[in-house]
Amino acid sequence: MVRSARLDDAWPVYPVSPAEAGTLFNAELPTEDHVLHALRTNAAALAEHPGHSTAHLAAHRIAAHLLGHWALPADAGIDERDAAARDRGLRSFTAAVETDRAFYLGALTSVSSATSTGARVSART
């Protein structure tokens, strides 16, 4: 089975721009909007609940979010979870959960609804 992420230094050159990424980069996706929405949502949650950062989010909830988003069964084993993470360029499922911390709160709301309604997100999520 071929994986998209190498776990060694055999392939040290990664694309550093959309031009270098070529067809790996989908310019039609509103990636910048989603990232900005996530950062703004995190900042709003922190402002509402000082001292509670994304580091305080429950790892099991982030994991469940990833499993659902990746269409994996809730009872998927660690090997299947790690393989899915590697397919997405991450070293492990644990690394995926840690990476998703920055985007989890923003993913709970849509970019369009949150920006148009000023949606609030609890840091306890």
C-alpha positions in Angstrom: 0.0 0.0 0.0 1.3 3.4 -0.9 1.0 6.3 1.5 1.2 10.0 0.8 3.4 10.8 3.8 7.0 9.6 4.2 8.1 8.8 7.7 11.8 9.3 6.9 14.0 11.9 5.1 14.1 10.1 1.8 11.9 12.8 0.2 13.3 16.1 1.7 11.7 18.4 -0.9 8.1 19.5 -0.3 6.3 22.1 -2.4 6.6 25.6 -0.7 4.2 27.5 -3.0 0.9 26.8 -4.8 2.9 26.9 -8.1 5.3 24.2 -6.9 2.4 22.1 -5.6 0.7 22.1 -9.0 -2.3 19.8 -9.0 -1.8 19.0 -5.3 -3.2 22.4 -4.5 -6.9 23.1 -5.1 -7.3 26.9 -5.6 -11.1 26.6 -5.7 -11.2 25.6 -2.0 -11.7 28.6 0.4 -8.8 27.5 2.6 -7.8 31.0 3.7 -11.3 31.8 4.8 -11.5 28.6 6.8 -8.1 29.2 8.5 -9.0 32.8 9.3 -12.4 31.7 10.7 -10.7 29.1 12.9 -8.2 31.7 14.3 -11.0 34.2 14.9 -13.2 31.6 16.6 -10.3 30.6 18.8 -9.6 34.2 19.7 -13.3 34.8 20.6 -13.4 31.7 22.8 -10.3 32.8 24.6 -11.6 36.3 25.1 -14.8 34.9 26.5 -13.0 32.4 28.7 -9.5 33.8 29.6 -7.1 31.0 30.4 -8.9 28.4 28.3 -7.0 27.8 25.0 -7.3 25.2 22.4 -4.9 23.1 24.5 -7.8 22.6 26.9 -10.1 21.0 24.4 -11.0 17.3 25.0 -8.8 15.1 22.8 -11.6 12.5 22.5 -14.0 15.1 21.0 -11.4 16.2 18.5 -10.7 12.5 17.6 -14.4 11.9 17.1 -14.6 14.9 14.8 -11.7 13.6 12.7 -13.1 10.1 12.5 -16.4 11.5 11.3 -14.8 13.9 8.8 -12.6 11.1 7.5 -15.5 8.7 7.3 -13.9 6.2 9.6 -15.9 4.1 12.0 -15.8 5.2 15.7 -14.3 1.9 16.6 -11.5 2.1 14.1 -8.2 0.7 15.5 -5.1 2.7 16.0 -3.5 1.2 12.9 -6.4 2.3 10.7 -6.4 5.8 12.3 -2.7 6.2 11.8 -3.0 5.1 8.2 -5.7 7.7 7.6 -3.6 10.3 9.2 -0.6 9.4 7.0 -2.8 9.6 4.0 -3.4 13.2 4.9 0.3 14.0 5.4 0.4 13.6 9.2 2.7 11.2 11.1 0.0 9.7 13.3 -3.6 10.0 14.4 -2.3 11.5 17.7 -0.5 14.2 15.6 -3.7 14.8 13.6 -5.6 15.4 16.8 -3.0 17.9 18.0 -3.0 19.6 14.6 -6.8 19.8 14.5 -6.9 21.6 17.9 -6.3 24.9 16.1 -9.2 24.2 13.7 -11.7 22.3 15.8 -13.8 25.2 17.2 -14.0 26.8 13.8 -15.1 23.5 12.2 -18.1 23.4 14.6 -19.6 26.4 12.8 -19.6 27.2 9.2 -17.6 30.1 7.9 -20.6 31.8 6.4 -22.9 31.4 9.4 -20.3 32.4 12.0 -19.3 35.5 10.1 -22.9 36.6 9.4 -24.3 35.9 12.8 -21.4 36.5 15.1 -21.7 33.0 16.4 -20.3 32.2 19.9 -18.4 29.1 20.7 -17.9 27.8 24.2 -14.3 26.9 25.1 -15.7 23.9 26.9 -16.4 22.1 23.7 
